Amino acid sequence: MVKVGILGVGTVGESVAKILLENADIIEARAGRKIVPVLGVVRDLSKKRNVDIPLTDDPMALIESAEVDIVVELMGGVEEPYRLVRKALKEKKPVVTANKALLAYHRYELQEIAGETPLFYEASVAGGIPIIGALRNGLSANHIESIKGIMNGTCNYMLTKMIREGVEYERVLREAQELGYAEADPTFDVGGYDAAHKLLILGSIAYGIDAKPEDIIIEGIENISPTDVEFAREFGYEIKLLGIAKKVEEGVEMRVHATMIPAESMIAKVDGVMNAVSVVGDRVGETMFYGPGAGGDATASAVIADIVEIVRGNSGPMLGYKKGLESGLHLVPPSKIRSQYYLKLKVIDRPGVLAAVTSTLGEHGISVESMLQKPSRLADRVRLLFTTHRCRESEMKGAIEALKRLDVVDDSVTMIRIEK
Ligand code: HSE
């Protein structure tokens, strides 16, 4: 019998214990041994839980207990779980974690500390979708060309409700929280940080890139308005929050932001809390992974898959590369990223204004791909919408600052990157 201790018996922890008990027969058949949840750690012992396992409020006691063979970390946060996971690994206890923030900051140190002791983390990216296993194992014959994905269920749920049903931002965020999709602090979701943590993990497995959140572009969905969604459609795009990692001439671009993608693409059709990740390998071509990215049972499904792998005796390098044999690729600095862009400006409606705007773009090396002019609520103003050809992020940032300085342009300029 293999005995599992769970650090953090919240929504996912309860599901892990419940599924281990309720699906015990199939799990034993697949792992070859019985797997039993024997202890859980909670902060508040007086709070009622939906699962019947012994509980303690002492995480060290769980890690040190001779009764616990595998430690499952589902606490959230960074430094406290880092301390505990390190301790478990030093005790040579295998660890399964769903904690993407922990891995976004400490995955390389943890890989070092773990050595031969398994540290698995399938649930940390895209909940129930087995994307880590796919990248570490299934696609290991390929150079990875790109990874593009909807990696935050809360944002996708919110964007879908806002787009399809016109539900306002605050209400739809509350709904996502009630359904258990959102992080304890939902700014992690809507600000793009949760998706960024996941992207960083995938970037390590695909490319061996040791980047931290502060090294990449991270933007959320807070500034996306219904008019942008509507205008995007006129250009043939949908707006999604995407995590993107792709190989380019200079290295690997990694970024998270609201993105206009062709309306007919598969990812554009992914609605609600679902996640989807497209991975292009140089030999396999495009593969697409779709499924629930959040929620107790879906995430627990991935946690238990890791436990089963450990019990079967499978391991391999935690981040997919043997030490010292990484791809040799480097992160492209954010300012050097190249993209197409959508721009929305409000300008004074008089002769010469369009010429002033386009010549400012031209001075910054930006070439217009298409343009629309729309009426504004104010009689003397119009909205100008552009899509551009590819240019550097630094050129676009410079152009936006210059546009804002023009007397004929109102202060706020909206910019959304386009990915085809
Ligand atoms: N808050 C996350 C999401 C949960 O909405 O996708 C899974 O990481």
Residues whose N, C-alpha, C, O or C-beta is under 5 A from the ligand:
A	BS01	HSE	M151 N152 G153 T154 Y181 A182 E183 D189 G293 A294
